[in-house]
Amino acid sequence: MPTFIQIVMKLDLDPMKIMGFSQVVSIAGVDSPDQKSSPIHDFGHDYSIDDVLKTWTETDGLMTRFDEDLVRHVVVFRPPEEKMPIVHAVGEESLMNELLQTKGEEGLQAMIDRSETFLTEQVASSHFKALQGVPILTIESGRHVWAGGVSAVIDYTRLLLPVRDETGHMFIINFSKKIRAR
């Protein structure tokens, strides 16, 4: 399988199509609005940056009014402390959880704590900027290593938004969406 992944990644192909799933698996609502998810694989809602921004605008940044499905696709941070990002919640379907496989809040925080100082300071700086009330949209890259040692660089968009809870405590949500692997 690692050779297969390497070939697919190098040729920038869709592994699902190569394995023949494109004719069997479909995403609910894409082919027809009434269509149910495939019993083979339920992909859930495929959120876009526009969807997240629309929800943020419609809820006036009140995190507790976000759809539960959307919350599963984001990572929530508390305001940074001493130039260190502080993890509050990790959505199980967030790109960060999928790629880093950190096993929740404690795992992600431990990974951040072990990161190089300049990286954590960059992230904290972005979080401080987002807390000023302006959405931040960037394109980022990171290396991902699969079992067996196969690795690829993942390019993704990262949207940071300031949100608050019912009591007025501020948070930052990180919604990331994979663009491509190379």
N, C-alpha and C positions, 0 to 999 in steps of 0.2 A: 503493500500500500504506500509506503513512503515514496517509491519511484513514481507511482501514479500521481501522487500529490505534486511532486516536483515537476512532472511533465505538464500537468494541468495548469499549475501556477505560472510556469515559464511561458506557456502558449496563451495565457490569459483566457482560458476556457471555463465554462460553467460545468463543474463536476457533476451536478445533478443531471444535466442534459446528456453528458457522456455515459452516465450509468443508466440512462433510459427512464429516469423518473419524470422528465418533463411532460411525458404523455400520460402519466398516471397521477401525479401529484399536482394539484392546483391550489391556488390561494383563494380563500373565500372572498367573493365580491369582485374579483378581477374579471372572470369570464362573464358572469352575470350577477347583478346585485343581490339576487335571492339565493345564490349558491351557498351551500354549506361547506365547511372545511373538509378536506380529505381526511378519512379515518387513518390514512397512512401516516400523515404528519400534519399536525395543526400548527401553522406558522403564526397564528394570531394576527394582530394588526401590524402592518408595516408602517410605522410612523415616519413622517418626513419632518424636516426642520420647520416647514410651514405649519404642519399640524401642531407642533410643540409651541411655536410662537403664537398661533391662533389661540390655543388653550391658555397660555400665559396671559395674553391680552384679555380674553373673555373672562378670566377669573380674577383679573387685576392682581396677578401674582400671588394669590392666596393658595398655597400649596395643598391645603386640605380639600380644596374644591377640584383638584385634578382627578381625572378618571383613573381608577385603580390600575387598569391595563397600562396606561401611560406611565404610571409610577414604577411599574416593573421594568421600564426601559431606560430609567435614568439613575444616576448616582447623585445623592444629596450630600453636600458638604456644609458644615458649620463655618462661620467666619474663621479665617486662619488665626492661629495663635503663634506669635513670634516667628513669622514667615514660614509656618508649617501648616499645610492643608490638614483639616480635621474631618474625617469621614463620619457622616451621620447615618446614612442608609445606602445600601447597594441593591439596585433592582436586579432581580435574578435574570432578567432578559436584557440587561444593559450590555453594550458592547464591551465595556471595561470588565464586567464579570465574565463574559464569554471568552474573551481573549486572555485575560490574566488568570482566570480561574482561581481567584483569591479566596473563595469560600466566605463571602460576606464581609461585613464591616471590619472585623478584627483583622482578617487576612489582608485586606486592602490597606488598612492603616499601617500594619506591620511592614508591608512592601514600601509604602511611602516613607516610613521612618528609616528604612535602610537605603533609600535612594540618595543620590548625590545631592549635596546642598544646593548647587545652582539650579537643579531641576525642581526641587521642592520650592525654592524661592520664586522661580518663574510661575509655577502653578499658583502659589499663594498670591503673587502680584496680580495674576489674571482674576483670581477670586475677589481681591480687594476692588479691582476695577468694576467687576460685575455688580458688586454690592452698591456701587454708586448709581445703579438703576439703568444701566445701558447693556443690552444684550451684546455678547461677544461671540463672534463666529470666526473660527479659524480652521485651517486645514493642517492636520498633524500627521506624523508618521511614527510608527513604532514597530519594532521587530517582535514577531510572535514565533515561538518554537513549539512544534507539536511533538507528541511522543515519537520516539525514534530519531530525534535530532533534526528533523526537517524544519526549516525556518523560512519565513518570508517577511518582507516589510509590508505592513498594512497601512495604507493611506486612509484617513478618515476625516470627516468634518466633526468639529467639536463646538457645540453651542452651550454657552454659560449664561444662565439667567438668574437674577435675584428673585427670591421668593420669600414668603413669610408664612408663619403658622397663625392660628387663631389668636394667639396672645401677642403677636407682633414680633416674635423672634425671627431674625433674618437667617436665611440659608442661601446656598447657591446650588442650582441643579446643573448637572453636566449631562447633556444628551449628545451622544456620539453615534455617528452612522458611518459604516464602512463604505469607502469609495471603491477600493481595489486592493488586491494583494499582488506584490511583485517580488 
